[in-house]
Amino acid sequence: ERSGDAGLRSAVAYVTALTLHDLGRAREGLAAAAESLELAMSHHGPESPTTFQAATLHALLLARVGRVQEARAKLSPVLAAQTRILGADYPDTRDTKAALDAILA
């Protein structure tokens, strides 16, 4: 596999998962989100903004299918890492905090 293939496949899986989320098809989107996260981790590393976005979407879809505890457990460390690396006021960090707040509500 060429080096850019994992990044491209991660992006395609992310957009697929996001679209399915927006269509209310969380169960279908969950598989794409998991693939996006796995590929982002392997291609970009665990502390990349791309990986953070994929992890946030994956957690949102977990919550949508009723796996709230798992979503919370996955999203809390993402928010901590984003805050440390990107800062609390970075837009993606604020989006992750809003997602975690929604899951906790």
C-alpha positions, -999 to 999 in steps of 0.1 A, spaced: 0 0 0 14 34 -9 19 58 20 -9 81 11 -35 53 7 -42 50 44 -47 87 47 -71 88 18 -90 57 29 -93 73 64 -107 104 49 -132 85 28 -143 64 58 -147 96 79 -169 113 53 -189 81 49 -194 78 87 -203 115 90 -228 112 62 -245 82 77 -245 99 111 -262 129 96 -288 106 79 -296 90 112 -280 57 102 -257 54 132 -253 16 132 -240 17 96 -219 47 103 -202 31 133 -182 6 111 -170 34 89 -161 55 119 -141 26 134 -123 21 101 -115 58 99 -102 59 134 -80 29 129 -65 43 97 -60 77 111 -42 62 141 -19 42 118 -13 70 93 -13 102 114 -5 89 149 -25 91 181 -21 129 187 -31 143 153 -60 166 148 -72 142 121 -72 113 146 -89 134 172 -117 142 147 -121 105 138 -122 95 175 -148 121 183 -171 109 155 -166 73 165 -176 82 201 -207 101 189 -218 71 169 -212 48 198 -234 70 219 -261 70 192 -263 32 192 -266 32 230 -231 24 239 -229 56 261 -204 43 287 -180 32 260 -184 65 241 -176 85 273 -146 63 281 -132 68 246 -139 106 244 -126 118 277 -89 110 269 -94 125 234 -106 158 250 -77 158 275 -51 153 247 -67 179 224 -67 204 253 -31 197 260 -19 198 224 -43 222 206 -56 243 235 -90 246 251 -101 273 226 -92 254 194 -124 247 174 -120 210 173 -114 209 211 -146 229 216 -164 205 193 -152 175 213 -162 191 246 -197 198 232 -199 161 220 -188 149 255 -213 172 272 -241 159 249 -232 123 257 -232 131 295 -265 149 293 
